[in-house]
């Protein structure tokens, strides 16, 4: 397989990837948590709520702009890096063109629509300028999504770990300094500048990997690979758009309620501990996904099944233990953000439970990605979005952040059930291959 026989074994690849990812994931998670704590203490409850909704808006638009290209890059780099470098070069050229176009389009859209979003969406005209500043974040984070997908496909986990560590420390320093100097506008600038730092680091490493693997990204003949868009990137994009818009709309609904910005701040603070629950499962999923895609692409179905089962077991055990610990000490954890945040202890406990369900749903999504059943993801995300929107509308007005957390629990339970159903169909379809592998 073009030299692929010299690759390390599956266990070595998984252990190496998890080791390098874990080495810095702790730093990254700690940095994200510290960033939220520092921003909350520097900005205060209401202004931290404003910062949270600005960040939510920027994340929503960057997720839409990403168009699923990062996921498409991971899958195709993992599948083709050893078997069809010429085709992979065309796919990378196509993906980069689309990413540049969409990142520019959505950044421009926020620049032009910031005032309308601030006044009509949030009923807060003073958010106009910070929203415009966050367009810088949209542009570079969208590019970073594609770059991260490429590096993950190469299984460059050591390099990704180092890059993320540098970016995490840089982001912490930027938001601490700029929020202290200029408040909310400074915090908005920090988001964009940290995105630029990440882009520069990723860009340098991708050039190295392409050289090592003797792959030349090209724009010639990219239309030959349009099936990558219709069969893979397009359903991923639809899923991302539907999910991102739904999350943003539910957040916007919350902030429009009485004391909405304060409730948004509490929900964001409680949600910051979600990274603790998802820490180990996230490591395993990030490492296992390209390995699974590579194994399925090379028709090693039995090996891919073993990797998937181990992934499910690790995710279930570690997320449950972490969530239990958070529930026990949630008041003390929230007190780190400030005394006014302690009232969100129930929200933090419920978010911890939600995170377990989310982890398992993310894990069960992997077979859809590896076996190319991505159009099923569109159906799943539609059901997820309808559930989240409906229950948010019914509960957030009366229960605030707690109602929004309950809506997420119901939505993730629905998606978990659907992933189980689709996974069963996939298992039946590959049963003959498993028997002969």
Helices and strands as residue ranges (DSSP letters): G 4-6, H 10-43, H 45-66, H 69-80, H 85-116, I 117-121, G 125-127, H 128-133, H 135-153, H 157-212, G 222-225, H 226-228, I 229-233, H 234-255, H 260-271, H 274-277, H 279-297, H 301-335, G 339-344, H 345-370, H 375-399, H 401-436
